[in-house]
Amino acid sequence: MTIIGRCWLVERSLEDGRIISTIYATEDGRHRLTRQQAVNVATEGVPASIEIVEDELEPIDDPEVRSIYRAEVKRMKKQHGPRERV
């Protein structure tokens, strides 16, 4: 497993009051990675960014979503360190 880069948090939602769903995107907004974890595990927040391997990524076809994710990655990078929890 080779690390190919870093994805930044672009979306976070609470599902059924028990599961936190997070979406991390590449800086160009072309790929994303979705993760889910129990609320009680994420009591100290979730990482602002994560290291990724190529086979974990899902392509994003919608140009509007790509643009939104690029802007959110830029904002997150400006406001948070890569290992900071948010």
C-alpha positions, 0 to 999 in steps of 0.5 A: 500500500503506497501513500499517494497524497492527502485528502482534506475534510470537505463534508461531515454529517450525522446519520441516525444520531449515532454515525458520523459520515465524513467526506475527504477530497483531493486538492483538485476536487476530482476524487473523494473518500467517504468514511463513517465512524461511531459518534462515541469514537469521534468525541475529539473531532475528526482529522482535518486531513488524511493520507490516502492510497490510490485504490481508496479514492472514488472519482467525482464526475460532477463539475459543480461538486468538484468546484465546491470541494476544491474551495472547501479544501482551500479553506480547510488548508488555510484554517487548519493544520493537516493533523489537527482535529476539527 
